[in-house]
Amino acid sequence: MVERKEGIPLQPDKLDAVKVTRDIWVVQNSVLGQDAHTSYTGWVTTAEGAVVIDPGNFRTCQMIKDAVAKDTGKTVRYIIYTHAHGDHTAGAAAFTDQRPKVIAHENVIPRLDRYTAMEKYIRRINSIQFHFDIPPRRFHHVYPTDIYHDEFEFTLGNKTFRLFHAMGETDDHSLVWIPELKTIFCGDLLESSFPNLGNPFKVLRYGREWALALEKVLSLEPEYAIGGDIVISDRQRLREVCEDNIELFHFLENSVIKAANEGKNLEQMLEEIQLPPDLLNSPNLKQVYSRREFAIYNIWRRYCGYFDFSPSSLLPRPKRELAGVVRGLIGKDEAILDKARELIQSGKLQLALETLDIILKTDYENVPARRLRCDILLKLAAADTCLMSRNVWVHYMEEDERFLAVQK
């Protein structure tokens, strides 16, 4: 297995390139400086030119282009997107002068259209998720020249490239199988940690279909599997990773559906659906990027809508109005602050955070409440090992710190 490295620079002086086989190189790229999530760019050499799979990000794409030329001495004839996320597609702009065919699933096109329409929102949420001040887009989307629905195949030189549509983290995924090399490129369908089945900022992900995609990977019996942030060259290791993920997807989806059929609501599911020990302790499912709660939210949203079976939730008033009622009934903010402090002392940080909202939903510039919230967020961030949730805590903690600094 190619060792997954940490501390890869966002703008490296040289590429972290590894030769997987005589004909395949991979480059590990940093994703906005976050060790919990990286991505691989790969290229395959053939007698008639090179095929680049996931051309990476705009910071490294010229270096990758130069490396491909040095390694192969040939032009890039094809680019394949495993899916349309920017860390897998943004680098394509560097290769357009070579006029490669760009192959992707048909769903890549509406996804890229949506990214353009939602660009400001996406910059905002990614800046929070990755704790990075993301600048305006510096590259143009390179759309596919060739799309497919279920399967696609082409031959270059002496190698066959077979693409299979899959769904999981996205609905536009492609598995890329090269039978002559016994190698499969999986994109983000294969990763080294808890799968990104749920993201609080973004659209639906697909658990059952993800399991089917990994079953397809195993059925091909590859000797090399290249994923979003992992390269596996041991069949037993690949089987362990895939089977742990498959079991997880089925467990979570079956648990949510069973609970829904039993009349339970989302709050009950989040509390009651806990991972069994073999999944909770699996080294392949560490919750360092996404987490159990996000996956349950995602599955509920896919199958169950938003109603929680409380009539007050059907057409709710703004939360600030309810907070104002409760705040008026209590009468003294100090009582609310004291209760929040008590909850902090007993380790109930989330409940303390929500208690402070009784003040902050109606008076967001309340200094004592913002100061106490900042303390809670600091404690949450220090204890959280999941990148996405930790960065949310840090984002609002820093917002509180900037606000409080002005008040002094």
SULHUCOR-V312540 format. One record per residue. PHI is phi in radians with two decimals (none if undefined). Layout:
PHI + PHI
This chain:
none + -1.27 + -1.16 + -1.32 + -1.74 + -1.98 + 1.31 + -1.19 + -1.13 + -1.16 + -2.16 + -1.27 + -1.32 + -2.54 + -1.32 + -1.57 + -1.74 + -2.29 + -1.52 + -1.40 + -2.39 + -1.02 + -1.93 + -2.25 + -2.06 + -2.31 + -2.22 + -1.50 + -1.95 + -1.33 + -1.86 + 0.97 + 1.29 + -1.86 + -1.22 + -1.26 + -2.62 + -2.19 + -2.47 + -1.88 + -1.78 + -2.29 + -2.45 + -2.12 + -1.58 + -2.28 + -1.19 + -2.01 + 2.45 + -1.86 + -2.08 + -1.74 + -1.99 + 1.09 + -1.26 + 1.41 + -1.81 + -1.24 + -1.32 + -1.97 + -1.11 + -1.18 + -1.10 + -1.16 + -1.02 + -1.13 + -1.17 + -1.08 + -1.08 + -1.17 + -1.25 + -1.76 + 1.17 + -2.28 + -1.37 + -1.50 + -1.55 + -2.41 + -2.11 + -2.07 + -1.67 + -1.28 + -2.99 + -1.66 + -1.04 + -1.04 + -1.25 + -1.94 + -2.19 + -1.07 + -1.29 + -1.09 + -1.04 + -1.20 + -1.77 + -1.10 + -1.17 + -1.55 + 0.91 + -1.28 + -1.28 + -1.97 + -1.85 + -2.82 + -1.22 + -1.05 + -1.26 + -1.09 + -1.14 + -1.11 + -1.17 + -1.12 + -1.06 + -1.16 + -1.06 + -1.19 + -1.13 + -1.84 + -1.01 + -1.14 + -1.10 + -1.11 + -1.02 + -1.11 + -1.24 + -1.22 + -1.13 + -1.31 + -1.04 + -1.80 + 0.88 + -2.63 + -1.34 + -1.38 + -1.33 + -0.97 + -0.98 + -1.83 + -2.43 + -1.80 + -1.15 + -1.74 + -1.39 + -1.07 + -1.58 + -2.38 + -2.15 + -2.53 + -1.83 + -1.92 + -2.44 + -2.61 + -2.50 + -2.54 + -2.14 + -2.36 + 1.06 + -1.89 + -2.22 + -1.83 + -2.09 + -1.92 + -1.89 + -2.12 + -1.21 + -2.51 + -2.27 + -3.08 + -1.12 + -2.37 + -1.73 + -2.08 + -1.38 + -2.23 + -1.56 + -2.05 + -1.89 + -2.04 + -1.08 + -1.10 + -1.81 + 0.91 + -2.22 + -2.23 + -1.71 + -1.94 + 0.99 + -1.46 + -1.29 + -2.20 + -2.39 + -1.68 + -2.54 + -0.86 + -1.14 + -1.41 + -1.40 + -2.57 + -2.40 + -1.12 + -1.72 + -2.28 + -1.33 + -1.08 + -2.08 + -2.28 + -1.21 + -1.08 + -1.17 + -1.09 + -1.05 + -1.09 + -1.11 + -1.23 + -1.12 + -1.10 + -1.00 + -1.12 + -1.14 + -1.41 + 0.93 + -1.24 + -1.55 + -2.33 + -2.23 + -1.93 + -1.87 + -1.08 + -2.45 + -2.67 + -2.19 + -2.01 + -2.11 + -2.21 + -1.10 + -1.16 + -1.09 + -1.08 + -1.09 + -1.10 + -1.11 + -1.14 + -1.16 + -1.08 + -1.17 + -1.04 + -1.06 + -1.08 + -1.04 + -1.16 + -1.07 + -1.18 + -1.14 + -1.09 + -1.17 + -1.16 + -1.12 + -1.07 + -1.12 + -1.10 + -1.19 + -1.51 + 1.53 + -1.49 + -1.76 + -1.07 + -1.03 + -1.14 + -1.11 + -1.07 + -1.43 + -1.66 + -1.48 + -1.95 + -1.19 + -1.14 + -0.94 + -1.15 + -1.45 + -1.05 + -1.72 + -1.19 + -1.16 + -1.54 + -2.22 + -1.14 + -1.52 + -1.79 + -2.16 + -2.01 + -2.73 + -0.94 + -1.05 + -1.11 + -1.14 + -1.13 + -0.94 + -1.11 + -1.18 + -1.00 + -1.09 + -1.18 + -1.79 + -2.18 + 1.28 + -2.06 + -1.23 + -1.85 + 1.21 + -1.88 + -1.04 + -1.20 + -1.63 + -1.18 + -2.30 + -1.20 + -1.31 + -0.95 + -1.04 + -1.11 + -1.21 + -1.10 + -1.04 + -1.13 + -1.10 + -1.12 + -1.08 + -1.18 + -1.16 + -1.20 + 1.54 + -2.22 + -1.10 + -1.08 + -1.15 + -1.18 + -1.11 + -1.09 + -1.14 + -1.08 + -1.08 + -1.10 + -1.16 + -1.08 + -1.07 + -1.59 + 1.45 + -1.63 + -1.20 + -1.12 + -1.16 + -1.10 + -1.07 + -1.25 + -1.09 + -1.12 + -1.12 + -1.02 + -1.51 + -1.29 + -1.20 + -1.89 + -2.56 + -1.20 + -1.73 + -1.23 + -1.13 + -1.05 + -1.22 + -1.18 + -1.13 + -1.23 + -1.08 + -1.04 + -1.11 + -1.11 + -1.11 + -1.07 + -1.19 + -1.09 + -1.13 + -1.16 + -1.67 + -1.61 + -1.76 + -1.64 + -0.96 + -1.14 + -1.23 + -1.06 + -1.20 + -1.16 + -1.00 + -1.13 + -1.02 + -1.37 + -1.08 + -1.18 + -1.09 + -1.10 + -1.08 + -1.13 + -1.09 + -1.17 + -1.09 + -1.28 + -1.37 + -1.31
